[in-house]
Every structure is written in C-alpha cells, then in structure tokens.
Amino acid sequence: MTGRLVIKRCNGGLSLQDGGRRGYQRYGLSGSGAMDRLAMATANALVGNAPDAPVLELGLGGGRFVVEAGRGWFACAGAPCTLRIDGAPIAGHRSMTLAEGAEWEVDPPREGTFVYLAVAGGFAARALLGSVSLHLRAGIGGIDGRTFQSGDGLAFTATEHAAPGDRIIDAVPLDRDAPIRVMLGPQADSFTQGGIDTLLGSTFTVSHRADRMGYQLDGPTIAHGAGGYNIVSDATVAGSIQVPGNGLPIVLMADRQTTGGYPKIATVISADLRRLAQRRPGDPVRFEAVALATAREAAFERQRAIADLPGRLRPLGGFDTERLLGANLAGHAVDALQEGP
C-alpha cells in the first residue's frame, strides 16, 4: 500500500537526500547527500531503516505536512526543534505513528540548521546514478531536480498495522563551542605562516553566503604567499577550505564543485563536517589542526556511533533498569529521624 505525504508549507531548502552518489566525481558531479549524516542515520534508525535511506532535509524555516493517504511510522532528528502533531507540541528525536489526515509541523530549529524526517520503508523517488539526493546545481535527483514547494507530494510505503511502538533517542550534542578539526593542506605552502596562524588562531563567523555548496566565513583575512591566490585547478573534497583573493575562507560542502582554482589551506575532517553544517549565519567557527591519525580515529568513531544507534533506542515514555539505577533518584534524601535546625 502506498501512502502520500503532502507539503503544506516549507522554506526554499526542503529537499530529498540520502547517502549521496558515489563514483561520479571524476565526471564533475559531487556526491551531494545529507549535510548531517549522523542526524540522517538517527532519524532512519528510529523507524528501522538503513542509515542512508532517503529522508527529507529541512533547513532553518521548518515546514508543515499532511498525511494525505495511508498510515506511516515517521521520525524526526537533527537540530533541536519542536514538533506539532495536529497542533499539540511534542519533542523531537522520536518516532511517531501518523494516520491518514494527520497534520504535523516542524518548528524552526532553536539552534543548528538541519532537521531530518524519515519514514519506515523510506520515501519513494526515482534514483539517478544510484541516489535520490537532490543536487540543485546539476538539476538532478529530488523531485524533478528541484527543491520542494508547497503543494508537492511524496509517496511512501504505508503500513496497515500499528508500528511496533514509538521510540526515542538522546540527541547527539552539536558541540558548538569546540573547534572544528582540520588537517593542513593540500596547498598550505601557498600561504604565509601568518596566514596559517590566522586560520588556526582566529574566530570566524558563518556568513549569509552559505548554502549546501559552501560556507563562506567572515572574519580576519588570510594572507597568501608570494605565489598569489590562483593555482591550476585540481580536485576538491567535502571539507576543502579554499581561500580566494579576498582572503576569506570558503568551506566546501555536499554540493561543492569537484575542482577549483583557489589554493586550499586545510581540509575539515569528515567527522566534523556535520558540526560545521549545523552552524547557522552568525555562528562562530574556530579551527584546530590535527594529525592524520586523529582524523582517522574520529572517522572510525563516527562509523561506530552510526552502527550503535539501534542499541541506543528506547521505548517512548519508558525507562529501563539501567537508566533508573543511574538516575540517582534519591540523591537529596534526608534522614527522617534527624532533628531539624
């Protein structure tokens, strides 16, 4: 049975995303996919999907949706926000069974940027080059190669039976105060030592010129070396930090170009890309240089965190014995026989 979810209100950034396209960068097409892969995997885990199953990615504006047909088991995870089911507020990072006619609204995030909505069985869309992810500049994926608009609908696999029980999970902190870890290079020698010191010793802010292609940062300018700011175009990766002629760094994100002619002073490690993606315009950004071994271990730790998500789920409204024993419920008990002052 096929269900249908209709978008009643959305901001311009609502799109369909999954784990992205792999193997096409050699042809000039970057991978796209969710900006926060851990949040996407969390929403999917709540409804029993694979970590990379298709989800709806919402930006700062939130959205409003109606289940027009069928019944589905939905979940929300990512930036902290309030959900409203038929007008009643509920917490995020939980699953919910919604019957035909149910209306639900995702309020704008209280902090962070991206929120992910998943449904058991995944949203239905035609895959292009192995992915349903929207790559807006390439005009492929998503719905007709564009972001969603009010009135659009999206099919999902409906269920005739009640879900096995709604579940909740503790949100992974955004670590907003911790520096974003980077590895210097590949063109660190195109900058003065003062320029590198500026990158690592300054606080930048996310500018309003930030989108899924790249986050331009405002702050002190980074000095290039004697060779200037133009290089022969070479490959970029997600997290490449380019520094154009104005000296202001641009961090390349999911929908980046695959080559570029500005020198790259450093690269954000893969495990920290989600933390940068969840910064919004005006949020501070600091960088810290780390070694390759640290970057690798952080990547393995993120893989383990995704693999461990199903084990962190718990029934909505319930506590297991271990959580109760660890709650220190009697931490402020007093001796009833002791005389007061």
DRENTORKE-500664 format. One record per atom (N, C-alpha, C, O, CB): x, y, z. Coordinates in steps of 0.1 Angstrom, whole numbers, plus 5000, padded with zeros to 4 digits. Glycine has a CB too. Layout:
XYZ...
//
This chain:
500849885000500050005000500950125000501950135007499050005012500550224992501350344991500650464998499450484997501550384976501450535006500950645013501450775006502250764997501450655028500950885010501351015004501451125014500451145022500351054993502551195015502851305023502751435015503551435005504151285031502051525019501851655011502551765019502351785031500351685008503351845012503951965019503052085018502652125007505351995011502652135030501752245030502452375032502052475027500752225042503652375038504452495039505952445041506252345048504052575051506852515034508252485035509052605032508652695025508652365027510252605036511252705032511852665019511552555014512352735043512652745013513252715000514252595000514652554989513852824994514652555012515752455012515252315015516152225017516652495023513952285015513452155017513852065005513452084994511952155020514551955008514951864997514951715002514951685014516351904992515051634992515151484994516651454994517351484984514351404984517151385004518551345005518751205010517851145016519351445014519851145007520251015012521751015014522351115017519750895003522350895013523850895015524650955004525850965005524250755016524050994993524751064982525150964971525050844972525851134987525751024960526250954949527750924950528451014955525951034936528150804947529550764948530050724935529450654927529650654958531250774932531950734920531850824908532250784897531450594916531250944909531051024898531851164898531651244890529551054897532651174908533451304909534351314897534651424893534151304922534851204892535751204880535051274868535751314859536251064877533751264868532951324857532451464861531651524853531751234854532851514872532451654876531251664884530751774886532251734864530751554890529551554898529851514912530251404915528451464892529751614922529951584936528851494942527851474936530151714944529151434953528251334959526951384964526051304965528951264969526851504968525651554974525251474987526251434994524451554964524051454990523651375002523451465014523651595013524751275005523051415025522651485037523851565042525051525042522151395048523551685047524651775052525051715066526251735070524151915054524151655073524551595086524151445086523051405088523751665098525251365083524951225080524551155093523851055093526251165074525051195105524751135117523251155120522551065125525651185128522751285118521351315121520451235112519451185116521151465120520851225099520051145089520050995094518950935094520751145075521150945098521150805103520350785115519750685117522650755106520350885124519550885136518050875133517250795139519851005145517550965124516150965120515750825114514750775117515851075110516650775106516350645100516350535110515550445109517350615089517250535120517350425130516050425138515550315142518450445139515450545140514250545148513050475142512150425149513850695151513050455129511950385122512450255115511750205106511350475112513650215119514150085114514650085100514849975094513049985115515050195094515650205081517150185082517750195092515250335074517750165070519150165068519650315070518850405068519650115055520950335075521350465078521250565067520950685069522750465082521450525054521450615042520150615035520050665024522450565033519050565041517750565034517250715031517650805039516650495042516450735021516050875017515250935029514450875035515150865005515651065031514951145041514651285035515151315025515851155054513851355043513551495039514551575048514651565060512151535042515251665041516151755048515551895049515351955038517651765042515351945061514752085063515852175068516752135075513552075073515752305063516652405068516052485079515252435087517052495056516452615079516052695091514652725092514152765103516852825090513852715081512452765081511452665086510352705089512052805068511852535089510852435093509952405082510252425070510152485105508752345085507752315075506552255081506452225093508352215065505452235073504252185077503752075067503852095055503152295079503351965072503051845063501651785067501251795079504151745064501051715057499851645060499951505054500451495042498551715054499551405061499451265056498151255048497151245054499551155067498251265035497051265027496451135025495251115023497351335013497351025025496850895023497750795030498950815031496850855008497150685035497950585042498250625056497950735061499150555035498950535063499450555076500950515076501350415070498650465087501750605083503250575083503850595096503250655105503850665073505050535098505850555110506950645107507850615100506350405115506850765113507750875109508750905121508450855132506951005106509750975118510751015129511351145125511451185113511850905131511851215135512551345133513751345141513751305153511551465137514851395135516151415143516951525136516751565125516951275143517951575144518851675139518851795148518851775160518351715125518851915143518952035151517752035160516652005156518952165142517952085173516852085182515652165178515852285174517352135196514452115178513252185174512052125180512152015186513152185158510952185179509652135184508752085173508652155163508852245193508151965175507251915165505851945170505551945182507451765163504851965161503451975165502651885157502651885144503052125162501951795164501051695157499651745160499151745171501251555163498951785149497651835150497551955160496551965168496551735153498652035160498652155169499252125183499552225190497352205170499452005187499951975200501451955199501951875191499351845206502252025207503752015207504251885212503751835223504352135214505251825206505951705211507451735209507851815201505451575204508251655216509651665215510151595202509551515196510351605227511351635198511951575186512751455190512751405201512851675179513551405181514351285183513551165188513851095197515551315192512451145181511451035184510750995172510751065162510451085195510150875173509250825162507850855165507550875177509550675159506950845155505550875158504750805146505150805135505251025158503650745150502750685140501650785137500950835145502050555146501650815124500650915119499650855109500050785099501451035112498450865112497350815104496950915093497351035093496150775112496250865083495750955073494951075078494151065087494850875063495351195073494751315078495551385089495251505092493351285083496551325094497351385105498151505099498751485088498251285112498151615106498951725102500051745112499851745124498051855101501251765107502351785116503251895111503451915099503251655118503851975121504552095118505952085125506052035136503852215122506952125118508352125124508652275126508852345116509352055114508752315138509152455141510552485137511352385136508952485156510952605134512352635131513252595142512852605154512452795128514452545139515352495150515652605160515752725156516652445144515752565173516252655183517652695182518152805185515852605197518452595177519852615174520252515163519452425161520852595186521352535156521652455145520852485132520152585132521452305148520952405122520352435109519452325103518352355099521452465099519952205103519252095095518551995104519051955114520252025087517351965100516451865106516051765096515851795084515151935112516051635100515751525091514451455094514251425106516951435090513651425084512451355086512551225079512851225067511151435082512251115085512350975079510950915081510250945090513450895085510750815072509550725073509950585071510850555063508450775063509350495079509750355077509550305063508450335057508850265087510550245058510450195044511050305034511250265022509050165040511250425039511850525031510850595022509850545018512950475022511150725018510350795008510650734994511850694991510650945009509650734986509850684972510150794962509450894961508550604968511250764955511650854944512550784935513150684938512350984950512650834922513450764912514950794915515350914915513050804898515750694916517150714918517850754905517550694895517850594924518750844905519650884894521050864898521550924907519351024889521750784890523150754893523350704908524250734915524050884891522450614912522550544924522050624936522250574948523850514926521350734935520950814946519750894942519550934931522050904951518850924953517751014951518051154955517251244954516550964958519251184960519651314966519451424955519951404944521051304971518951534959518851654951520251714950520851744960517851754956520751734938521951814936521351934927521251924915523051734928521152044934520352154928521052214916520452244906520052264938522352234917523152304906523252214894523252254883524452344911523152074896523251984885521851954880521651904869523851854889520751994888519451974883518951834883518151794875519252034870519551744892519151604892518751564906519151634916520351514887517951454907517551404920516451484926515851574920518751404930516051444938514951504945513651484937513351374933515251654947512951594936511651594928511951684916511951804917510451644936512051624904512251704892513551794892513551894886511051784888514551754900515751824901515651964908516452054905516251854887514651974917514452104924514152074938513851964942513352184917514152184946513652174960512152164960511452194950514152294968511652124971510152104973509452244974510052344979509752024985508252244970507452364971506152324977505752214978507152434957505452424983504152404989503152334979503152384967503452534995502552234983501652154974502252034968501451944963501152244963503552014968504151894964503851784973503551794985505751914963503851664967503551544974504651444972505451444962502251474971504851344982505851244981505351114986504651114997507151294990505551014979505050884982505950814992507150834993504850794970505250725001506050645010505250515011504150505007506150715024505950415017505350285019504450285031504950295043506450175020503150285030502250285041502150145048502450045041500850335036501750145060501550025067500150005072499450105076502550015079499649885071498249865075498149835090497149825096497649745067499349815097499349775111500049885119500849965113500049645113499749885131500449985140501949955141502349845139499749985154502750065143504150045145504449965157503549955166504850185145505649905158505949815169506049895182506249835193507149745167505950025182506050105194506950225192508050205187506550025206506450345195507250465192508450465201508450415213506450595194509550525196510850515203511450655203511050745195511850415196512450675212513050795214514550775215514950665219512550875226515350875213516850855214517450995219516851095215517450815201518450985227519151105231519851175219520451105212520151085243519651305218520351375207521851375209522251385220519751515206522551375198524051395199524251545199523851615191524751325186525051585210525251735211525951785199526751715192526151755223525651915196526251975184527752025187528452065177525452095180528152025200529452075203529852205197530852225190530551965199528952305199529052435193530352515197530852595190527852515196530752485209531952565215533252495211534352565212531852575229533252375207534552305204535052345190534252375181534452155204536352355188536852395175536552285164536452175168538352425175536452325152536352235140537752185137538652265135535652305128537952055137539252005134539551995119538751955111539351865141540852035116541252035102542651965101543351965111541252175097542951925089544251885085544851995075544152025066544351745079546052045078546552145069546852095055547151975054547852205075546652175045546952135031545652105023544552115029547852015031545752075011547052035004547852144999548952124994546651944992547452274999548252384994548652475006548552605004547552464983548952425017549352515028550552595025550752705031549552425041551352545016552652615013552352735004553252815001553652525006551052755000550652874992550352995002549853094997549452844984550552975015550153085024551353115033552253035035548953035033551353235038552453275047552153205061551053155064552453425049553153195069552953145082551953225090551153175098554353135090551953355087550953445094549553405089548653415097551253585091549453375077548153335072547653205078546453195082548153315057548553105080548152985087547753015102546852955107549252875086548553105108548353135122546953205123546253195133549453235127546553285113545253355113544153245113543153255120545153445101544353145104543253045103543052975116541952955121543652945092544252935123544152855135543952935148543652875158545352775136544253065147544153145159543053245160542953315170545453215161542153245150541053345150539753285151539553165149541153425137538753365154537353325154536653385142536653505140536653365167536153305133535353345122533853325125533453275135535753265109533053385116531653365117531053315103531653355093530853485121530053235104529353185092528653305086527853375092528353065094528953335073528353445066526953405061526553295062529153505055526253505056524953475049525153425035524153385029524053605048526353415031526753355018527153205021528253165018527853425010526153135026526452995030525252905025524052945027526652975045525552805018524552705013525152565012526252545017523952755000524452475006524852335005526152324997526852224998523752254999526452424989527752414981528952454989529952394988527552504969528852564997529952605005529552705016528552775014530952664996530252715027530052805037531252915036532352885039530052735051530853035032531853145033531953195047530853215053531653255022533153225052533253265066533753415066534553455057534253185073533153495075533653625077534653635089534553545098532453725080535553725088536553745099537753805093537753865083536853605105538953785100540153835095540653765082540253655080541253815106541353845074541753785061543053705063543853735071541953905051543153605054544253505055545253545044544753565032543753365053546453565047547453615037548053495029548453395034548653685045547953515016548553425006550053445006550553545010547953434992550753345001552153364999552553434986551653494980552853224999553853434982554253504971553653454958553553534948555753494970553153334957552553284945551153334942550653304932552553134946550553404952549253464950548153354952548353254958549153514936546953394947545753314951545253224939544153164941544653404956545953224928545453134917546453014916547653034916545453214904545852894914546552774911545952704899544852734895546652684924546652614894546052524884544952444890545152384901547152434877543752444885542652384891542952234894543452164885541352394882542652194906542752054910541552014918540652084921544052024917541651884922540451824929540151884942541051934949540651674930538851894946538351934959537651814965537251714959537452054958537551814978536751724986535851794995536051914998537751624994534851725001534051785011534851825023535651745028532851695016534851955027535652005037536852085033537552145041536151895046537152085020538252165015538052315019536952365017538452154999539052385024538952525027539752605017540952615018539452555042538952665008539652744998539752885003538952935011538752744984540752954998540953095002541153174989542253174983542153115012540053244984540153324972540953454975541553474985538753364967540953544965541753664966541353764977542253834982541653744953540153754982539753844993540253805007540053865017538253864993540853675007541453625020540453565029540853525040542053735027539153555025538153505034537853355030537553325019536753585033538053265040537953125037536553075033535553125038538453035048536452975024535252915020535352765022536252705016534852945005534552705030534552565033533552495023532352525023534152525048534052405015533252335005532452225012532952155020534152284994531152215008530252125014529752025004530351994995529052205021528551965007528051855000527851874985528151784977526751805006527451984981527152014967528252094960528052164950525852084965529452084965530552154960530952124945530452024940531852134969531752214939532352184926533452074929533952074940532852304919533751994919534751894921536151934919537151864923534451774912536352054912537752104911537652254914536552314914538252084896538852314917538852454919540252514918541252444919538352484934540252644915541552714912542052804923542952874921541452784900541352794935541852874946542652774955542252654957540752934954543752824961544552734970543752694982542952764988545852794974543952564987543252514998544252505010545152425010542652374995543952585020544852595031544752475041545652445048544552725039543552415041543252305050542052235046541352275037543152355065541752115053540552035050539951995063540551945072540951915042538652025064537851985076537751835076537451775066536452055077538051775088538051625088536551575087535651655091538651575101536351465081535051415078534151405090532951435089535151275071534651375101533851355113533251495118532251495125534651295124533951605115533451735120532651815109532151925112534651815123532451755097531651825087530251855092529751965090531651755074529651755099528251775104528251895114527251965115527751645110529251905122529252015132529352145126528752245130530451995142530152155115530152285107528852305100528352415100531352285097528252205094527052215087525952265095525052335091526652085080525952235108524852275117525152415123524352455132524752175129526152485118526252625122525452705113525252675101527752675121524852815118523952905110524653035109525653065116522552915117524253125099524853255098524953335111523953345118524053335088526153385113526453455126527053365136527553425146525153515131526953235135527653145145529153155144529653165133527053005143529853145155531253145155531853015150531252905152531853175169533053015144533752905139535252925143535853025139533552875124535852825150537252825152537852695147537152585146537552835168539052695143539752575137540852525146541552605152540152605123541152395145542252335152542852235143542152145138541752275166544152245141544952145133545152015140545552015152546252205128544951905134545151775140545951685129546051725118543751705143546451575134547251485126546251385119545151375123548251415135546851315109546051215101545551105111544351065109546951155090546351065120545850955129544651005137543650925139546950915139544551125141543351175148542151185139541051145143543651315154542351225127541251235117540751095114539551075113541751295104541650995113541150855110540350805122539350745120542350765107540850825134540150765146538850835147537850775151541050785158538750965145537451035145536450975135535250965138537651185143536950945123536150885113535650745117534450715115536850875100536550665123536050535128535050555140534150475141537350455133535350645148534350675159533050715154531950665160534950785168532950795144531650825138530950705132529750695133531850935127531750615125531150495120530550405131529450355129532150415112531350405142530850325153529550385159528650315163531950305164529550515160528350585165527150555157526050535162528550735166527250555144526150525135525750375137524550345137526450555120526750285137526350145139525750115152524950025153527650055138526050195163525450175176524050235178523450225189526450225186523550315168522350385170521150295174520450325183521950455157520950175168519850095172519850055186518850045193519749965163521050035192521149995206520950105215520750085227522549945208520850235211520550345219519150385220518750475227521450465215518350325211516850355211516250295224516650195229516250295199515150365228514450315240512950345238512650445230514950385253512050275244510650295242510250435247510750485257509850195250509450505239508950635243508250635256507250555258508150695232508650715265508050725278508450625288507950625300506550725276509350535285509750435294511250445298512050515291509550295288511650375309513050375313513350225316512550155321513250455326514550185312515050055315515650065329515950165334515949995305516049945334516549935348517850015349518150075359516749795352518749995339520050065339519850215340520650275348520850025327518950275332518750415333518250455346518550565351517850455322517350385352516750415365517850415376517950505385515650325369518750305376519750295386520750415385521350455394520450165385520950465372521950565370521350705372522050805370522450555357520050715376519450845376519650915390519251035391517950835374520150845400520350905413519050965418519051085422521451005412518050895418516750945422516650995436515851075440515650845419517450935445517450965459518651055463519051045474517450835467519151125453520351205456520151305467521151355473520751275444518951355470518751455480517951405492517251485498518051575474517951275494517251215506517851265519519051285520517151065505516951275529517451315542516951205552516051125549516951455546517551205564517251115574515951165581516051275588518451095585514851095580513651145586513651155601512851225607512451055582514651075608514751085623515651195628515651225640515250955627516351255618517251365622516451485625515651525618518351385612516851555637516151675641516551785632517751795628516351705656515651875628515951985620516652095628516752075640514652045614517152195622517852305629516952385638517352475645518452405618
//
